[in-house]
Amino acid sequence: MLGRQLDTGITNFDDAFYAQKAKEIYESGNFWIVTHGGAPSFENPPLPFWLMALAYGIFGISSFSAVFFSGLFGTGIVVLTYRLADYLYKDSWIAFTASLILLFPGIFIDSSRRAMVDIPLAFFVTLALFAFIKAKTHKPWYLLFGLATAGGILSKSVLGIFPLSIAFFYLVFSRQWKEIVNPLLVIGVLLALGLGFSWHLINWMEFGQSFINSHFGVLIFNRGFGENVHPYNFLGYAEDFLRNYWPWLPFALIGLYKFGKRGFIDKDENSLLLFLWPILVFVVMSTSKNHTIRYVLMIFPALAIIVAKTFSDWLNSRKKDQAISGLAGIVCLTALFVNVTPFQAKVTLAESSKEVRQLASIIKLNIPENIKLGNFRLSTWNPKHAVLFYSDRDLEKPITDTQELLKQLQSNPKKMWISNAAEFKALKSLMPDTFYLIQANSKYALFTSSQNRDFIRYDFSSMKTPNVK
């Protein structure tokens, strides 16, 4: 899970965006007001950024630090999946097989190696439901259920309340009416909501309606349930699973049917909970218009246990031993394939933001703090996030008209620009005496006006390089 070492970098979307927020928390010491580029940023609650900032404090600001806690949470999800399956079925074969199944397809490992918020959310959802199940026999576990749910809310806002809804429907369908008002469960729910929405409350008190409109209006309602929703939008996650959840998809569907039958007809409580967990999340998330499979990583532990239990019901002891040997072999062959062959796979640790990192030091050396880098014919957001994270310098909105570029160069000849390398070559061939190339690589070119060439610095002796490892 910690395979993304210092020299591999992190991607522009969305890792550098989140890593920059953590960097600004680390440098400012302001834990409750999340900023990006110095401006308040209301998209995400701060818990994953607090942990990234803690890693920065321990290891320094680096790509490795940015993914460190995500790697730990990914490992924690595997451990929790094992412990949960073993607790429910008292069968180490099911527990071990479920843990292996969780690691495939590669989307889980890939997400665990990225500086994003989906794996922390999945960890807290899994921990919350594990605590809820343990509370059957020891009620104080309800307190951990509440704290873990709060961690989920502080990781990804309202998506963190899924443990509360899953627990509620489980108690209703199993007709445990008295348990709904259990004092420790009530305290756990209050802890979840009170601590979980503390960041929302503080930012609402600080910024008022603008926070509400931005966080709940634009970022949650409009992106999730806004206009221009396709009539067959609810099939989006089905399509994602058809593409990405092999070879487990048919076994998961068969298992869900069996678990639903056991839960509702045979009144098996364990089966009911494991059925409701993925079904509720899948149905609710399918109503949104943004479908990305990593958003539902929180159901992968339940699906892994369901598939493992389904296999266990089908296989005798000899075939179980053969299956374990086969799965272990697949793990070893996959590791060899990823690490010693030139073929690229989802879990391959290819370099990210390589070209931005090559330019980052000279950008920071030559552009004063709080001055933005000009953007000629690149997109609005790419490579904006990576440039800011690796060079501490922001990127302007793009301009596409050559005449506008010449006009801005004339009014401010010291301004520096970044463009696609091919675009710069075309500019240079048309007007060879107008532009000065500062540095270029296979993807990007950093340039300024010819009038500014004598003021470009290349002496890094007084500057720490690289800015971010």
N, C-alpha and C positions, 0 to 999 in steps of 0.2 A: 504493500500500500504506500510505502514511502519511497517508491522507485523514482520519483521525479526529482533528480538531483540538481545541484546548483547550475549546471551548464545546459539544462534543457529548456528553461524558461517557462512562462505561462502564456496562455492565449489572450488575445485582445477581448474576445467575447467568451465568457463573462468574467473570467478569472482576474484579469488586470483591473477591471472595474471594481470588483469587491476588494482586491488586495490594496488598491489605492485608498479606499475608504478606511481600511484598517491602518494603513500607513499614516493617514491624517489623524486618526484617533491616537495612535502611538506618539506622534510628534506634538500634538496639541494638548494631550491629556484630558480632552473633553469627551467623556464616555457616553453621554446621553444625546448629544447633538451630532448626528452622523453628517459628515460633509464629503463632497467630492469636488475637487478643484477649488476648495475653499468655500463653496456655497452649500447651504443646507440641502441634504439629499434625503427624501422621505420614502424611498422605495423599500428599504429593508430594515427590519429591526437589527439591533447591534450585537447580539450574542456571538455570532461567528466572527465578527470583526474584533470584538474584545479578545477572543482567543487567538486570532491572527496577531493582534498587537502584542499579546503576551509572548507569542513565539518570536516576534521581532525583537522583543526585549531580551530573550534568552540567546537566540542564534544570530541576531542581526537581521536587517531587512534583506530578504532574499526570496527567490522563487520557492526554495525548500521550506522556509518559514511559512510562506503563504499557504502551502498545502499540508503542513505538518499535522494540524488537528483534524483536518478532513481525513487524512490517512489513519489517525488513531480512531476516529469515529467509525470509519469503514471496518477496521479490525474489530472494534467493539460490537458492531452489528453482527459480524460472523459469530463472535463468542456468544452474544445474546441469543442468536438463532439456535445454536447448539444447546444452550442451557434451557431455553424455552421448550424445544422439542423433547429433550431428555426429561424435563419436569412433567410434561403432559403425558408422555407415553412410557417413561421408564425404560427406554430402549436406546442404547448407545448407537445402534446401527442407523436408526431413523435420524438421530441427532447429527451423527457424522455425515450422513448422506445429504441431509438438508443443508449443512454448512457448505459442502462442495457444490451443490446445486446453486446456492446463492451466488457463488463466484462466476457462474456462467448464466447468461451471455456476458460479454466483456463490458457492457455498459456500467455494471456495478463497480468493477475494478477501475475503469476509466474515471468514473465520477469520484471515486475515493482518492484519486490522485490529482484532483483539481481543486482550485481555491474557490469553491462555490458553496451554496447554502443547502443544497438538496440532501447531501449525506448527513450533515448535522440534524436536519429535520427528521430523516429516516431513523437515525439513532435514537432521538428522544421519543418518537412515536413507538418504536420497538421497546424501549425501556419502560415507557408508561404502561403499555399493555402487558408486558412481563410482570410489572409490579401489580397491576390490576388482577391478574390471574393468581399471583401469590397471596393477594389479600383475601382470597377465598378461605384460607386456613389461618391467616395471621393478619388481622385488620390494620395494624399500623402501616402495612405496605401501601395503604391508600394515600398516605402522606407522600411517599416517593412517586406514586402515580400522579399526584398533583404537581409536584416539583418538576417531574420529567415533562409533563404537558406544558408547564410554563416555559421550560427550555425550548420546546417545539414552537411555541408562539413567539418567543424572543428570537427564534431562528428564521421563521418564515411567516410571521403574522397569523392570519386567520386559518391558514392551513394547519397550524399547530393544534387546533381544537379537535381534530379528528379522533384522538383517543377518547375525548368526552362523549362524542356522538356514538362511537362504536360501543363504549361501555353502556351508555344509556339504552340503546336498542337491544343490546345483549340482555340487560336486566329486564327489559319489557318483554321480549320474546320468550325469555325463560321464566317469566312471571315471578321474579324475585322482588316483589313490591316493597317489602320491608328494607331490603338492602339499599334501595334508592335513597332512603332517608337515614341511612347509617351515619351517625355523627362524624366518624372519621372520614367517610367518603365525602360528606358535605364540606368538611374542612379542606380535604384534598382538592375539591372542585374550586373552592374559594381561593386557595393558594394558586391554582392554575390560572384563574382569571385575574386575580389581583397582581401577582408577580408578572404573569405573561403579558398583560396589557399595560404594565407600568411605563414602558417606553412610549407607548401611544399617548398615555395620559400626560406625561411630561412634555412631549412635543406639542400636544394640543394646547396645554397651558402656555407654552412659549410662543407658538405660531398661530394659534387659533384656527379659524376656518380654512386657511390656506393649507394647513397640514391635513385636515379632513378631506378636503377636495383633492389633494394630490395623492395621498396614500390610499384612501378608500374609494375615491371617485375615479381618478384617471388610472391608477396603477392596478387596482383590484377589479372594480366594476367594469370600466370601459375595456380594459385588456382582456378580462375574463368573460364578460357577458354583454359587451357593447354591441354596436350596430354591425351590419354586414356579416351576420353569422349565417353560414351555409345551412340549408335545411337538413342535411345529413351530417351536421357537425358532430353529433353524438357518437358517430362511428370513428372519430379521429383516433382515439386510443386503441380501438380494435385494430385499426390499420397499423399503428405503431407496434403492437404486440405481434401481429402477423409478420411483420418485417424483422423484428428483433428478439423475440422470446423463443428461439429454437435452441435445442430440440425439446424443450419442456412444455411448449404450448398445448399440444393435445392431451398430455398427461395432467396438466393443470386444469383444463376444462373438465376432464373426466373426474378428477379429484374434487373440484368445486361442486359438481353435481352430487357426488357421493357424500361430501361433507354437508351440503345443504339438506340432503335427505336425512342424514343422521341427526342433524341439529334440529330440524323442525318436526320430523315424524318420529324418530327414535328418542328425541329429547336428550341427546348427548350434548352436554354443555360445552365441552372442549371443541367439538366439531362446529357448534353454532358460532362460537367466538371467531374461530379461524375462517369460517365462511363469511361472516359479516365484515371482518377486517378488510379484505380486498374488495368485496362487492360494494360496500358503501363508498369507499374512496374512489373506485373506478366509476361508479354511477355519478357521483357528485362532480368529479373532475371532468367527466365527459360532457357536462353541460357548458363548460367554458369553451371559448373559441381558440385558446392557445393550447395546443397539445404537443407536449414534449415528454418522452417516456421517463426522463430523469425526474420530472415532477411527481411521478407516482412510485419512485423507488421505495417509499415507505411501505408498499404492499409486498415487496419482494421477499422479506423473511417469511410472511404467512404463506405465500405461494410455494416457497422452497419446502416448508414443512408439509404442506398438502401433497406435493409431488412425492416427497420421500415416504410419507405414510401410505400413499397409494401404491408405490412400488413394494413397500414392505408387505402389504396385504396380498400382493400377487406372487411374490417370490418365496421359495423355500430357503432353508438355511444355506444349502450349497450354492444356489444361484445368487444369494445375497453376497456371499464371499466373492464370487466371480464379479458381481457388479461393482463392489468396492475396489477390487483390483483394476477393473476397467476404468473406473472414474479416476483413480490415482494415476494410472498410466496416461489418461487424457490430460491431467494437470501437468505432468512432467513433459509430455510432448508439446503441449501448448507453450510452456515456459521456454523450451528449446526453440520452438518456431519463432516466438516473439524476439528472443534475445540473440540468436545466432544466424538468422536468415535475413536477407535484405527486403523481404516482403513486408508491406505495411498492413497492420491490423488495428482494430479499434484500441487495443491495449498497448500498442507499440509506443515506446517513449520517444517519439520524434521530437525534434527541436521545435519550440514555439516562439514566435515573435523574434526570430533570429536576426532579421534585417533591422528591426527597430532597435534591438540591443546593440547592434554594431554602431548605430548612429547616436545612441543616447548620450554618451559622454561628451561628444563634440557639440551636441545641441545644448547641453547644460553649460559647457564652458563658454559658449559664445552668446547665449541669449540670457539677458538679465532676468532675475526672479520677477514673477508676475507679468512678464511680457509673453505674448502668445506667438506661436510659430504659424506662419502663413500656410495655407492649404490650397494647392492648385490641383484641381480635378481628382482628388481622392474623395472617398465617401465622408459623410458627416461623422460617423462613429468609428471607422476603421482607417488608420490605426490609432485613433485618438486616445483610447484607454491605455494601450500599451505605451505610447509616447509619454503620457503623463506619469505612469507608474515608474518607468525606467529612467526618465530624464528630469522629472519634476517640472516639466514645461507643458503647458496645455496647447492644444491645436485648435485653430480657428475653424469656423464653418467654411466649407469649400467655395472657391470661386471657379468658374468654368470658362469664362471669357478671357481670351488672351489680351485684348485691349484693356480690360479692367486690371489685369496683372501688371501691364506696362504702366498704367496710370498710378497704381499703388507703389510700384518701384520708383517712379519719378518723384512722388510726394514723400516717400520714405525709403531712400536708397539703402539704408542700413538694415532694413527688415529682412528676415530669413524665411525661406520657404521650403516646403517638402512636397514632392510630387512623385508620381510613378517614374521609374528610371527611363522608360521608353518615351514618356511625355517630355521629359527634359531633353532628351536627345533630339526630338523633333523641334523643340523651341530653340535649341542651340544651333541647329542646322539652318533655321530660318533667320536667326539674329545672333550670329556668333560673337559679336562684341558687346552684347547687352547683359549677358548673364555670366556669373562666376560659379563654377561648381566647387562646393566646399568638400563634399564627400558623397560617394554613391556606392551602391552594391547592386546585386541582381534585381532588387525589387524597388528600392526607393532612391531618390536623389535629393540631397540637401543643397540648396543654392541660395545665392543672393545676387545683388546687382554688381556689375563690373566695377562700379565706383567704390564698392565696399571691400574689395578683395584685399587691400593692404591692412585692413583692420581685423581680419579673421585671425583668431588665435589657434595655435596648434600645440602650445606648451602646456602639458598637463601636470607639470612638476608640483604645483601647489594645490592640486585638486585630487580628491579621492576618486579612483576609478576601479571597477565600475560603480556607478551610483547605486545599483541594486545587483547583488550577486545572482 
